[in-house]
Amino acid sequence: MLEQLKELILNYVEVDENEIVPEARFSEDLGFNSYDFMCMLGDAEDEFDVEIDENDAGKCKTVAELIEYLEAQK
């Protein structure tokens, strides 16, 4: 799932792929703003065929937290 999520993240922010690690924080480390993060979540819904609650997903501060959230939705 990390590799698929990396591809989605790279569509929204310009970072080196090696910077996208489980402990990377979306805004502080990867440079996401809230709009881009919500758009990326929409793509993640399609990619992983899950329903994402924006309030719950908004609490995901790191890549690992989002992966954990997505896996729980399957």
Distance bins in CASP14 RR format, pairs under 12 A and 6 or more apart:
PFRMAT RR
TARGET T0000
AUTHOR 0000-0000-0000
RMODE 2
METHOD distances of the structure
MODEL  1
1 7 0 0 0 0 0 1 0 0 0 0 0
1 8 0 0 0 0 0 1 0 0 0 0 0
1 22 0 0 0 0 0 1 0 0 0 0 0
1 44 0 0 0 0 1 0 0 0 0 0 0
1 47 0 0 0 0 1 0 0 0 0 0 0
1 48 1 0 0 1 0 0 0 0 0 0 0
1 50 0 0 0 0 0 1 0 0 0 0 0
1 63 0 0 0 0 1 0 0 0 0 0 0
1 64 0 0 0 0 0 1 0 0 0 0 0
1 66 0 0 0 0 1 0 0 0 0 0 0
1 67 1 0 1 0 0 0 0 0 0 0 0
1 68 0 0 0 0 1 0 0 0 0 0 0
1 69 0 0 0 0 0 1 0 0 0 0 0
1 70 1 0 0 1 0 0 0 0 0 0 0
1 71 1 0 0 1 0 0 0 0 0 0 0
1 72 0 0 0 0 0 1 0 0 0 0 0
1 73 0 0 0 0 0 1 0 0 0 0 0
1 74 0 0 0 0 1 0 0 0 0 0 0
2 8 0 0 0 0 0 1 0 0 0 0 0
2 9 0 0 0 0 0 1 0 0 0 0 0
2 17 0 0 0 0 0 1 0 0 0 0 0
2 20 1 0 0 1 0 0 0 0 0 0 0
2 21 0 0 0 0 1 0 0 0 0 0 0
2 22 1 0 0 1 0 0 0 0 0 0 0
2 23 0 0 0 0 0 1 0 0 0 0 0
2 24 0 0 0 0 0 1 0 0 0 0 0
2 62 0 0 0 0 0 1 0 0 0 0 0
2 63 1 0 0 1 0 0 0 0 0 0 0
2 64 0 0 0 0 1 0 0 0 0 0 0
2 66 0 0 0 0 0 1 0 0 0 0 0
2 67 1 0 0 1 0 0 0 0 0 0 0
2 68 0 0 0 0 0 1 0 0 0 0 0
2 70 0 0 0 0 0 1 0 0 0 0 0
2 71 0 0 0 0 0 1 0 0 0 0 0
3 9 0 0 0 0 0 1 0 0 0 0 0
3 10 0 0 0 0 0 1 0 0 0 0 0
3 17 0 0 0 0 1 0 0 0 0 0 0
3 20 0 0 0 0 1 0 0 0 0 0 0
3 47 0 0 0 0 0 1 0 0 0 0 0
3 63 0 0 0 0 0 1 0 0 0 0 0
3 67 0 0 0 0 0 1 0 0 0 0 0
4 10 0 0 0 0 0 1 0 0 0 0 0
4 11 0 0 0 0 0 1 0 0 0 0 0
4 20 0 0 0 0 0 1 0 0 0 0 0
4 40 0 0 0 0 0 1 0 0 0 0 0
4 43 0 0 0 0 0 1 0 0 0 0 0
4 44 0 0 0 0 1 0 0 0 0 0 0
4 46 0 0 0 0 0 1 0 0 0 0 0
4 47 1 0 1 0 0 0 0 0 0 0 0
4 48 1 0 0 1 0 0 0 0 0 0 0
4 49 0 0 0 0 0 1 0 0 0 0 0
4 63 0 0 0 0 0 1 0 0 0 0 0
4 66 0 0 0 0 0 1 0 0 0 0 0
4 67 0 0 0 0 1 0 0 0 0 0 0
4 70 0 0 0 0 1 0 0 0 0 0 0
4 71 0 0 0 0 0 1 0 0 0 0 0
5 11 0 0 0 0 0 1 0 0 0 0 0
5 12 0 0 0 0 0 1 0 0 0 0 0
5 17 0 0 0 0 0 1 0 0 0 0 0
5 20 1 0 0 1 0 0 0 0 0 0 0
5 21 0 0 0 0 0 1 0 0 0 0 0
5 22 0 0 0 0 1 0 0 0 0 0 0
5 24 0 0 0 0 0 1 0 0 0 0 0
5 26 0 0 0 0 0 1 0 0 0 0 0
5 30 0 0 0 0 0 1 0 0 0 0 0
5 40 0 0 0 0 1 0 0 0 0 0 0
5 41 0 0 0 0 0 1 0 0 0 0 0
5 43 0 0 0 0 1 0 0 0 0 0 0
5 44 1 0 0 1 0 0 0 0 0 0 0
5 47 0 0 0 0 1 0 0 0 0 0 0
5 48 0 0 0 0 1 0 0 0 0 0 0
5 60 0 0 0 0 0 1 0 0 0 0 0
5 62 0 0 0 0 0 1 0 0 0 0 0
5 63 1 0 0 1 0 0 0 0 0 0 0
5 64 0 0 0 0 0 1 0 0 0 0 0
5 65 0 0 0 0 0 1 0 0 0 0 0
5 66 1 0 0 1 0 0 0 0 0 0 0
5 67 1 0 0 1 0 0 0 0 0 0 0
5 68 0 0 0 0 0 1 0 0 0 0 0
5 69 0 0 0 0 0 1 0 0 0 0 0
5 70 1 0 0 1 0 0 0 0 0 0 0
5 71 0 0 0 0 0 1 0 0 0 0 0
6 12 0 0 0 0 0 1 0 0 0 0 0
6 13 0 0 0 0 0 1 0 0 0 0 0
6 15 0 0 0 0 1 0 0 0 0 0 0
6 16 0 0 0 0 0 1 0 0 0 0 0
6 17 1 0 0 1 0 0 0 0 0 0 0
6 18 0 0 0 0 1 0 0 0 0 0 0
6 19 0 0 0 0 1 0 0 0 0 0 0
6 20 1 0 1 0 0 0 0 0 0 0 0
6 21 0 0 0 0 1 0 0 0 0 0 0
6 22 0 0 0 0 0 1 0 0 0 0 0
6 24 0 0 0 0 0 1 0 0 0 0 0
6 30 0 0 0 0 0 1 0 0 0 0 0
6 40 0 0 0 0 0 1 0 0 0 0 0
6 44 0 0 0 0 0 1 0 0 0 0 0
6 47 0 0 0 0 0 1 0 0 0 0 0
6 63 0 0 0 0 1 0 0 0 0 0 0
6 66 0 0 0 0 0 1 0 0 0 0 0
6 67 0 0 0 0 0 1 0 0 0 0 0
7 17 0 0 0 0 1 0 0 0 0 0 0
7 20 0 0 0 0 1 0 0 0 0 0 0
7 40 0 0 0 0 0 1 0 0 0 0 0
7 43 0 0 0 0 1 0 0 0 0 0 0
7 44 0 0 0 0 0 1 0 0 0 0 0
7 47 0 0 0 0 1 0 0 0 0 0 0
7 48 0 0 0 0 0 1 0 0 0 0 0
8 20 0 0 0 0 1 0 0 0 0 0 0
8 26 0 0 0 0 0 1 0 0 0 0 0
8 30 0 0 0 0 0 1 0 0 0 0 0
8 32 0 0 0 0 0 1 0 0 0 0 0
8 36 0 0 0 0 0 1 0 0 0 0 0
8 37 0 0 0 0 0 1 0 0 0 0 0
8 39 0 0 0 0 1 0 0 0 0 0 0
8 40 1 0 1 0 0 0 0 0 0 0 0
8 41 0 0 0 0 1 0 0 0 0 0 0
8 42 0 0 0 0 1 0 0 0 0 0 0
8 43 1 0 1 0 0 0 0 0 0 0 0
8 44 1 0 1 0 0 0 0 0 0 0 0
8 45 0 0 0 0 0 1 0 0 0 0 0
8 46 0 0 0 0 1 0 0 0 0 0 0
8 47 1 0 0 1 0 0 0 0 0 0 0
8 48 0 0 0 0 1 0 0 0 0 0 0
8 63 0 0 0 0 0 1 0 0 0 0 0
8 66 0 0 0 0 1 0 0 0 0 0 0
8 67 0 0 0 0 0 1 0 0 0 0 0
8 70 0 0 0 0 0 1 0 0 0 0 0
9 15 1 0 0 1 0 0 0 0 0 0 0
9 16 0 0 0 0 0 1 0 0 0 0 0
9 17 0 0 0 0 1 0 0 0 0 0 0
9 19 0 0 0 0 1 0 0 0 0 0 0
9 20 1 0 1 0 0 0 0 0 0 0 0
9 21 0 0 0 0 0 1 0 0 0 0 0
9 24 0 0 0 0 1 0 0 0 0 0 0
9 26 0 0 0 0 1 0 0 0 0 0 0
9 29 0 0 0 0 0 1 0 0 0 0 0
9 30 1 0 0 1 0 0 0 0 0 0 0
9 31 0 0 0 0 1 0 0 0 0 0 0
9 32 0 0 0 0 1 0 0 0 0 0 0
9 36 0 0 0 0 1 0 0 0 0 0 0
9 37 0 0 0 0 1 0 0 0 0 0 0
9 39 0 0 0 0 0 1 0 0 0 0 0
9 40 1 0 0 1 0 0 0 0 0 0 0
9 41 0 0 0 0 0 1 0 0 0 0 0
9 43 0 0 0 0 1 0 0 0 0 0 0
9 44 0 0 0 0 1 0 0 0 0 0 0
9 47 0 0 0 0 0 1 0 0 0 0 0
9 62 0 0 0 0 0 1 0 0 0 0 0
9 63 1 0 0 1 0 0 0 0 0 0 0
9 66 0 0 0 0 1 0 0 0 0 0 0
9 67 0 0 0 0 0 1 0 0 0 0 0
10 16 0 0 0 0 1 0 0 0 0 0 0
10 17 1 0 0 1 0 0 0 0 0 0 0
10 18 0 0 0 0 0 1 0 0 0 0 0
10 19 0 0 0 0 0 1 0 0 0 0 0
10 20 1 0 0 1 0 0 0 0 0 0 0
10 30 0 0 0 0 1 0 0 0 0 0 0
10 32 0 0 0 0 0 1 0 0 0 0 0
10 36 0 0 0 0 0 1 0 0 0 0 0
10 40 0 0 0 0 0 1 0 0 0 0 0
10 43 0 0 0 0 0 1 0 0 0 0 0
11 20 0 0 0 0 0 1 0 0 0 0 0
11 32 0 0 0 0 0 1 0 0 0 0 0
11 36 0 0 0 0 1 0 0 0 0 0 0
11 39 0 0 0 0 1 0 0 0 0 0 0
11 40 1 0 0 1 0 0 0 0 0 0 0
11 42 0 0 0 0 0 1 0 0 0 0 0
11 43 1 0 0 1 0 0 0 0 0 0 0
11 44 0 0 0 0 0 1 0 0 0 0 0
11 47 0 0 0 0 0 1 0 0 0 0 0
12 20 0 0 0 0 0 1 0 0 0 0 0
12 26 0 0 0 0 1 0 0 0 0 0 0
12 27 0 0 0 0 0 1 0 0 0 0 0
12 30 0 0 0 0 1 0 0 0 0 0 0
12 31 0 0 0 0 1 0 0 0 0 0 0
12 32 1 0 0 1 0 0 0 0 0 0 0
12 33 0 0 0 0 1 0 0 0 0 0 0
12 34 0 0 0 0 0 1 0 0 0 0 0
12 35 0 0 0 0 1 0 0 0 0 0 0
12 36 1 0 1 0 0 0 0 0 0 0 0
12 37 1 0 0 1 0 0 0 0 0 0 0
12 38 0 0 0 0 0 1 0 0 0 0 0
12 39 1 0 0 1 0 0 0 0 0 0 0
12 40 1 0 1 0 0 0 0 0 0 0 0
12 41 0 0 0 0 0 1 0 0 0 0 0
12 42 0 0 0 0 0 1 0 0 0 0 0
12 43 0 0 0 0 1 0 0 0 0 0 0
12 44 0 0 0 0 0 1 0 0 0 0 0
13 19 0 0 0 0 1 0 0 0 0 0 0
13 20 0 0 0 0 1 0 0 0 0 0 0
13 24 0 0 0 0 0 1 0 0 0 0 0
13 25 0 0 0 0 0 1 0 0 0 0 0
13 26 0 0 0 0 1 0 0 0 0 0 0
13 27 0 0 0 0 1 0 0 0 0 0 0
13 28 0 0 0 0 0 1 0 0 0 0 0
13 29 0 0 0 0 1 0 0 0 0 0 0
13 30 1 0 1 0 0 0 0 0 0 0 0
13 31 1 0 1 0 0 0 0 0 0 0 0
13 32 1 0 1 0 0 0 0 0 0 0 0
13 33 0 0 0 0 1 0 0 0 0 0 0
13 35 0 0 0 0 0 1 0 0 0 0 0
13 36 1 0 0 1 0 0 0 0 0 0 0
13 37 0 0 0 0 1 0 0 0 0 0 0
13 39 0 0 0 0 0 1 0 0 0 0 0
13 40 0 0 0 0 1 0 0 0 0 0 0
13 63 0 0 0 0 0 1 0 0 0 0 0
14 20 0 0 0 0 0 1 0 0 0 0 0
14 30 0 0 0 0 1 0 0 0 0 0 0
14 31 0 0 0 0 1 0 0 0 0 0 0
14 32 0 0 0 0 0 1 0 0 0 0 0
14 36 0 0 0 0 0 1 0 0 0 0 0
15 21 0 0 0 0 0 1 0 0 0 0 0
15 24 0 0 0 0 1 0 0 0 0 0 0
15 25 0 0 0 0 0 1 0 0 0 0 0
15 26 0 0 0 0 0 1 0 0 0 0 0
15 28 0 0 0 0 0 1 0 0 0 0 0
15 29 0 0 0 0 1 0 0 0 0 0 0
15 30 1 0 1 0 0 0 0 0 0 0 0
15 31 1 0 0 1 0 0 0 0 0 0 0
15 32 0 0 0 0 1 0 0 0 0 0 0
15 63 0 0 0 0 0 1 0 0 0 0 0
16 24 0 0 0 0 0 1 0 0 0 0 0
16 29 0 0 0 0 0 1 0 0 0 0 0
16 30 0 0 0 0 0 1 0 0 0 0 0
17 24 0 0 0 0 0 1 0 0 0 0 0
17 30 0 0 0 0 0 1 0 0 0 0 0
18 24 0 0 0 0 0 1 0 0 0 0 0
18 29 0 0 0 0 0 1 0 0 0 0 0
18 30 0 0 0 0 0 1 0 0 0 0 0
19 25 0 0 0 0 0 1 0 0 0 0 0
19 26 0 0 0 0 0 1 0 0 0 0 0
19 28 0 0 0 0 0 1 0 0 0 0 0
19 29 1 0 0 1 0 0 0 0 0 0 0
19 30 1 0 0 1 0 0 0 0 0 0 0
19 31 0 0 0 0 1 0 0 0 0 0 0
19 63 0 0 0 0 0 1 0 0 0 0 0
20 26 0 0 0 0 0 1 0 0 0 0 0
20 29 0 0 0 0 1 0 0 0 0 0 0
20 30 1 0 0 1 0 0 0 0 0 0 0
20 31 0 0 0 0 0 1 0 0 0 0 0
20 32 0 0 0 0 0 1 0 0 0 0 0
20 40 0 0 0 0 0 1 0 0 0 0 0
20 62 0 0 0 0 0 1 0 0 0 0 0
20 63 1 0 0 1 0 0 0 0 0 0 0
20 64 0 0 0 0 0 1 0 0 0 0 0
20 66 0 0 0 0 0 1 0 0 0 0 0
20 67 0 0 0 0 0 1 0 0 0 0 0
21 29 0 0 0 0 1 0 0 0 0 0 0
21 30 0 0 0 0 1 0 0 0 0 0 0
21 62 0 0 0 0 1 0 0 0 0 0 0
21 63 1 0 0 1 0 0 0 0 0 0 0
21 64 0 0 0 0 1 0 0 0 0 0 0
21 67 0 0 0 0 0 1 0 0 0 0 0
22 29 0 0 0 0 0 1 0 0 0 0 0
22 60 0 0 0 0 0 1 0 0 0 0 0
22 61 0 0 0 0 0 1 0 0 0 0 0
22 62 1 0 0 1 0 0 0 0 0 0 0
22 63 1 0 1 0 0 0 0 0 0 0 0
22 64 1 1 0 0 0 0 0 0 0 0 0
22 65 0 0 0 0 1 0 0 0 0 0 0
22 66 0 0 0 0 1 0 0 0 0 0 0
22 67 1 0 0 1 0 0 0 0 0 0 0
22 68 0 0 0 0 1 0 0 0 0 0 0
23 29 0 0 0 0 1 0 0 0 0 0 0
23 30 0 0 0 0 0 1 0 0 0 0 0
23 61 0 0 0 0 0 1 0 0 0 0 0
23 62 1 0 1 0 0 0 0 0 0 0 0
23 63 1 0 0 1 0 0 0 0 0 0 0
23 64 1 0 0 1 0 0 0 0 0 0 0
23 65 0 0 0 0 1 0 0 0 0 0 0
23 66 0 0 0 0 0 1 0 0 0 0 0
23 67 0 0 0 0 0 1 0 0 0 0 0
24 30 1 0 1 0 0 0 0 0 0 0 0
24 31 0 0 0 0 1 0 0 0 0 0 0
24 32 0 0 0 0 0 1 0 0 0 0 0
24 60 0 0 0 0 0 1 0 0 0 0 0
24 61 0 0 0 0 1 0 0 0 0 0 0
24 62 1 0 0 1 0 0 0 0 0 0 0
24 63 1 0 1 0 0 0 0 0 0 0 0
24 64 0 0 0 0 1 0 0 0 0 0 0
24 65 0 0 0 0 0 1 0 0 0 0 0
24 66 0 0 0 0 0 1 0 0 0 0 0
24 67 0 0 0 0 0 1 0 0 0 0 0
25 31 0 0 0 0 1 0 0 0 0 0 0
25 32 0 0 0 0 1 0 0 0 0 0 0
25 37 0 0 0 0 0 1 0 0 0 0 0
25 60 0 0 0 0 1 0 0 0 0 0 0
25 61 1 0 1 0 0 0 0 0 0 0 0
25 62 1 0 1 0 0 0 0 0 0 0 0
25 63 0 0 0 0 1 0 0 0 0 0 0
25 64 0 0 0 0 0 1 0 0 0 0 0
25 65 0 0 0 0 1 0 0 0 0 0 0
25 66 0 0 0 0 0 1 0 0 0 0 0
26 32 1 0 1 0 0 0 0 0 0 0 0
26 33 0 0 0 0 1 0 0 0 0 0 0
26 34 0 0 0 0 1 0 0 0 0 0 0
26 36 0 0 0 0 1 0 0 0 0 0 0
26 37 1 0 1 0 0 0 0 0 0 0 0
26 38 0 0 0 0 0 1 0 0 0 0 0
26 40 0 0 0 0 1 0 0 0 0 0 0
26 41 0 0 0 0 0 1 0 0 0 0 0
26 57 0 0 0 0 0 1 0 0 0 0 0
26 58 0 0 0 0 1 0 0 0 0 0 0
26 59 0 0 0 0 0 1 0 0 0 0 0
26 60 1 0 0 1 0 0 0 0 0 0 0
26 61 1 0 0 1 0 0 0 0 0 0 0
26 62 1 0 0 1 0 0 0 0 0 0 0
26 63 1 0 0 1 0 0 0 0 0 0 0
26 64 0 0 0 0 0 1 0 0 0 0 0
26 65 0 0 0 0 1 0 0 0 0 0 0
26 66 1 0 0 1 0 0 0 0 0 0 0
27 33 1 0 0 1 0 0 0 0 0 0 0
27 34 0 0 0 0 1 0 0 0 0 0 0
27 35 0 0 0 0 0 1 0 0 0 0 0
27 36 0 0 0 0 1 0 0 0 0 0 0
27 37 1 0 0 1 0 0 0 0 0 0 0
27 58 0 0 0 0 0 1 0 0 0 0 0
27 60 0 0 0 0 0 1 0 0 0 0 0
27 61 1 0 0 1 0 0 0 0 0 0 0
27 62 0 0 0 0 0 1 0 0 0 0 0
27 63 0 0 0 0 0 1 0 0 0 0 0
28 61 0 0 0 0 1 0 0 0 0 0 0
28 62 0 0 0 0 1 0 0 0 0 0 0
29 61 0 0 0 0 1 0 0 0 0 0 0
29 62 0 0 0 0 1 0 0 0 0 0 0
29 63 0 0 0 0 1 0 0 0 0 0 0
30 36 0 0 0 0 1 0 0 0 0 0 0
30 37 0 0 0 0 1 0 0 0 0 0 0
30 40 0 0 0 0 0 1 0 0 0 0 0
30 61 0 0 0 0 0 1 0 0 0 0 0
30 62 0 0 0 0 1 0 0 0 0 0 0
30 63 0 0 0 0 1 0 0 0 0 0 0
30 66 0 0 0 0 0 1 0 0 0 0 0
31 37 0 0 0 0 1 0 0 0 0 0 0
31 40 0 0 0 0 0 1 0 0 0 0 0
32 38 0 0 0 0 1 0 0 0 0 0 0
32 39 0 0 0 0 1 0 0 0 0 0 0
32 40 1 0 0 1 0 0 0 0 0 0 0
32 41 0 0 0 0 0 1 0 0 0 0 0
32 58 0 0 0 0 0 1 0 0 0 0 0
32 60 0 0 0 0 0 1 0 0 0 0 0
32 61 0 0 0 0 0 1 0 0 0 0 0
32 62 0 0 0 0 0 1 0 0 0 0 0
32 63 0 0 0 0 0 1 0 0 0 0 0
32 66 0 0 0 0 0 1 0 0 0 0 0
33 39 0 0 0 0 1 0 0 0 0 0 0
33 40 0 0 0 0 0 1 0 0 0 0 0
34 40 0 0 0 0 0 1 0 0 0 0 0
34 41 0 0 0 0 0 1 0 0 0 0 0
34 54 0 0 0 0 0 1 0 0 0 0 0
34 57 0 0 0 0 0 1 0 0 0 0 0
34 58 0 0 0 0 1 0 0 0 0 0 0
35 41 0 0 0 0 0 1 0 0 0 0 0
35 42 0 0 0 0 0 1 0 0 0 0 0
35 54 0 0 0 0 0 1 0 0 0 0 0
36 42 0 0 0 0 0 1 0 0 0 0 0
36 43 0 0 0 0 0 1 0 0 0 0 0
37 43 0 0 0 0 0 1 0 0 0 0 0
37 44 0 0 0 0 0 1 0 0 0 0 0
37 52 0 0 0 0 0 1 0 0 0 0 0
37 54 0 0 0 0 1 0 0 0 0 0 0
37 57 0 0 0 0 1 0 0 0 0 0 0
37 58 1 0 0 1 0 0 0 0 0 0 0
37 59 0 0 0 0 0 1 0 0 0 0 0
37 60 0 0 0 0 1 0 0 0 0 0 0
37 61 0 0 0 0 0 1 0 0 0 0 0
37 63 0 0 0 0 0 1 0 0 0 0 0
37 66 0 0 0 0 1 0 0 0 0 0 0
38 44 0 0 0 0 0 1 0 0 0 0 0
38 45 0 0 0 0 0 1 0 0 0 0 0
38 52 0 0 0 0 1 0 0 0 0 0 0
38 53 0 0 0 0 0 1 0 0 0 0 0
38 54 1 0 0 1 0 0 0 0 0 0 0
38 55 0 0 0 0 0 1 0 0 0 0 0
38 57 0 0 0 0 1 0 0 0 0 0 0
38 58 0 0 0 0 1 0 0 0 0 0 0
38 60 0 0 0 0 0 1 0 0 0 0 0
39 45 0 0 0 0 0 1 0 0 0 0 0
39 46 0 0 0 0 0 1 0 0 0 0 0
39 52 0 0 0 0 0 1 0 0 0 0 0
39 54 0 0 0 0 0 1 0 0 0 0 0
40 46 0 0 0 0 0 1 0 0 0 0 0
40 47 0 0 0 0 1 0 0 0 0 0 0
40 48 0 0 0 0 0 1 0 0 0 0 0
40 52 0 0 0 0 0 1 0 0 0 0 0
40 54 0 0 0 0 0 1 0 0 0 0 0
40 57 0 0 0 0 1 0 0 0 0 0 0
40 58 0 0 0 0 0 1 0 0 0 0 0
40 60 0 0 0 0 0 1 0 0 0 0 0
40 63 0 0 0 0 0 1 0 0 0 0 0
40 66 0 0 0 0 1 0 0 0 0 0 0
40 70 0 0 0 0 0 1 0 0 0 0 0
41 47 0 0 0 0 0 1 0 0 0 0 0
41 48 0 0 0 0 0 1 0 0 0 0 0
41 50 0 0 0 0 0 1 0 0 0 0 0
41 51 0 0 0 0 0 1 0 0 0 0 0
41 52 1 0 1 0 0 0 0 0 0 0 0
41 53 0 0 0 0 1 0 0 0 0 0 0
41 54 1 0 0 1 0 0 0 0 0 0 0
41 55 0 0 0 0 0 1 0 0 0 0 0
41 56 0 0 0 0 0 1 0 0 0 0 0
41 57 1 0 1 0 0 0 0 0 0 0 0
41 58 1 0 0 1 0 0 0 0 0 0 0
41 59 0 0 0 0 0 1 0 0 0 0 0
41 60 0 0 0 0 1 0 0 0 0 0 0
41 66 0 0 0 0 1 0 0 0 0 0 0
41 69 0 0 0 0 1 0 0 0 0 0 0
41 70 0 0 0 0 1 0 0 0 0 0 0
41 73 0 0 0 0 0 1 0 0 0 0 0
42 48 0 0 0 0 0 1 0 0 0 0 0
42 49 0 0 0 0 0 1 0 0 0 0 0
42 50 0 0 0 0 1 0 0 0 0 0 0
42 51 0 0 0 0 0 1 0 0 0 0 0
42 52 1 0 0 1 0 0 0 0 0 0 0
42 53 0 0 0 0 0 1 0 0 0 0 0
42 54 0 0 0 0 1 0 0 0 0 0 0
42 57 0 0 0 0 1 0 0 0 0 0 0
42 66 0 0 0 0 0 1 0 0 0 0 0
42 70 0 0 0 0 0 1 0 0 0 0 0
43 49 0 0 0 0 0 1 0 0 0 0 0
43 50 0 0 0 0 0 1 0 0 0 0 0
43 52 0 0 0 0 0 1 0 0 0 0 0
43 70 0 0 0 0 0 1 0 0 0 0 0
44 50 1 0 0 1 0 0 0 0 0 0 0
44 51 0 0 0 0 0 1 0 0 0 0 0
44 52 1 0 0 1 0 0 0 0 0 0 0
44 54 0 0 0 0 0 1 0 0 0 0 0
44 57 0 0 0 0 1 0 0 0 0 0 0
44 58 0 0 0 0 0 1 0 0 0 0 0
44 60 0 0 0 0 0 1 0 0 0 0 0
44 63 0 0 0 0 0 1 0 0 0 0 0
44 66 1 0 0 1 0 0 0 0 0 0 0
44 67 0 0 0 0 0 1 0 0 0 0 0
44 69 0 0 0 0 1 0 0 0 0 0 0
44 70 1 0 0 1 0 0 0 0 0 0 0
44 71 0 0 0 0 0 1 0 0 0 0 0
44 73 0 0 0 0 1 0 0 0 0 0 0
44 74 0 0 0 0 0 1 0 0 0 0 0
45 51 1 0 0 1 0 0 0 0 0 0 0
45 52 1 0 1 0 0 0 0 0 0 0 0
45 53 0 0 0 0 0 1 0 0 0 0 0
45 54 0 0 0 0 0 1 0 0 0 0 0
45 57 0 0 0 0 1 0 0 0 0 0 0
45 69 0 0 0 0 0 1 0 0 0 0 0
45 70 0 0 0 0 1 0 0 0 0 0 0
45 73 0 0 0 0 1 0 0 0 0 0 0
45 74 0 0 0 0 0 1 0 0 0 0 0
46 52 0 0 0 0 0 1 0 0 0 0 0
47 70 0 0 0 0 1 0 0 0 0 0 0
47 74 0 0 0 0 0 1 0 0 0 0 0
48 57 0 0 0 0 0 1 0 0 0 0 0
48 66 0 0 0 0 0 1 0 0 0 0 0
48 67 0 0 0 0 1 0 0 0 0 0 0
48 69 0 0 0 0 0 1 0 0 0 0 0
48 70 1 0 1 0 0 0 0 0 0 0 0
48 71 0 0 0 0 1 0 0 0 0 0 0
48 72 0 0 0 0 0 1 0 0 0 0 0
48 73 1 0 0 1 0 0 0 0 0 0 0
48 74 1 0 0 1 0 0 0 0 0 0 0
49 70 0 0 0 0 0 1 0 0 0 0 0
49 73 0 0 0 0 1 0 0 0 0 0 0
49 74 0 0 0 0 1 0 0 0 0 0 0
50 56 0 0 0 0 0 1 0 0 0 0 0
50 57 0 0 0 0 0 1 0 0 0 0 0
50 66 0 0 0 0 0 1 0 0 0 0 0
50 67 0 0 0 0 0 1 0 0 0 0 0
50 69 0 0 0 0 1 0 0 0 0 0 0
50 70 1 0 0 1 0 0 0 0 0 0 0
50 71 0 0 0 0 1 0 0 0 0 0 0
50 72 0 0 0 0 1 0 0 0 0 0 0
50 73 1 1 0 0 0 0 0 0 0 0 0
50 74 1 0 0 1 0 0 0 0 0 0 0
51 57 0 0 0 0 0 1 0 0 0 0 0
51 69 0 0 0 0 0 1 0 0 0 0 0
51 70 0 0 0 0 0 1 0 0 0 0 0
51 72 0 0 0 0 0 1 0 0 0 0 0
51 73 1 0 0 1 0 0 0 0 0 0 0
51 74 0 0 0 0 0 1 0 0 0 0 0
52 58 0 0 0 0 1 0 0 0 0 0 0
52 59 0 0 0 0 0 1 0 0 0 0 0
52 60 0 0 0 0 1 0 0 0 0 0 0
52 66 0 0 0 0 1 0 0 0 0 0 0
52 69 1 0 0 1 0 0 0 0 0 0 0
52 70 1 0 0 1 0 0 0 0 0 0 0
52 72 0 0 0 0 0 1 0 0 0 0 0
52 73 1 0 0 1 0 0 0 0 0 0 0
52 74 0 0 0 0 0 1 0 0 0 0 0
53 59 0 0 0 0 1 0 0 0 0 0 0
53 60 0 0 0 0 0 1 0 0 0 0 0
53 69 0 0 0 0 1 0 0 0 0 0 0
53 70 0 0 0 0 0 1 0 0 0 0 0
53 72 0 0 0 0 0 1 0 0 0 0 0
53 73 0 0 0 0 1 0 0 0 0 0 0
54 60 0 0 0 0 0 1 0 0 0 0 0
54 69 0 0 0 0 0 1 0 0 0 0 0
55 69 0 0 0 0 0 1 0 0 0 0 0
56 65 0 0 0 0 0 1 0 0 0 0 0
56 66 0 0 0 0 0 1 0 0 0 0 0
56 68 0 0 0 0 0 1 0 0 0 0 0
56 69 1 0 0 1 0 0 0 0 0 0 0
56 70 0 0 0 0 0 1 0 0 0 0 0
56 72 0 0 0 0 1 0 0 0 0 0 0
56 73 0 0 0 0 1 0 0 0 0 0 0
57 65 0 0 0 0 1 0 0 0 0 0 0
57 66 1 0 0 1 0 0 0 0 0 0 0
57 67 0 0 0 0 0 1 0 0 0 0 0
57 68 0 0 0 0 0 1 0 0 0 0 0
57 69 1 0 1 0 0 0 0 0 0 0 0
57 70 0 0 0 0 1 0 0 0 0 0 0
57 72 0 0 0 0 0 1 0 0 0 0 0
57 73 0 0 0 0 1 0 0 0 0 0 0
58 65 0 0 0 0 1 0 0 0 0 0 0
58 66 0 0 0 0 1 0 0 0 0 0 0
58 69 0 0 0 0 1 0 0 0 0 0 0
59 65 1 0 0 1 0 0 0 0 0 0 0
59 66 0 0 0 0 1 0 0 0 0 0 0
59 68 0 0 0 0 0 1 0 0 0 0 0
59 69 0 0 0 0 1 0 0 0 0 0 0
60 66 1 0 1 0 0 0 0 0 0 0 0
60 67 0 0 0 0 1 0 0 0 0 0 0
60 68 1 0 0 1 0 0 0 0 0 0 0
60 69 1 0 1 0 0 0 0 0 0 0 0
60 70 0 0 0 0 1 0 0 0 0 0 0
60 71 0 0 0 0 0 1 0 0 0 0 0
60 72 0 0 0 0 0 1 0 0 0 0 0
60 73 0 0 0 0 0 1 0 0 0 0 0
61 68 0 0 0 0 0 1 0 0 0 0 0
61 69 0 0 0 0 0 1 0 0 0 0 0
62 68 0 0 0 0 1 0 0 0 0 0 0
62 69 0 0 0 0 0 1 0 0 0 0 0
63 69 0 0 0 0 0 1 0 0 0 0 0
63 70 0 0 0 0 0 1 0 0 0 0 0
64 70 0 0 0 0 0 1 0 0 0 0 0
64 71 0 0 0 0 0 1 0 0 0 0 0
65 71 0 0 0 0 0 1 0 0 0 0 0
65 72 0 0 0 0 0 1 0 0 0 0 0
66 72 0 0 0 0 0 1 0 0 0 0 0
66 73 0 0 0 0 0 1 0 0 0 0 0
67 73 0 0 0 0 0 1 0 0 0 0 0
67 74 0 0 0 0 0 1 0 0 0 0 0
68 74 0 0 0 0 0 1 0 0 0 0 0
END
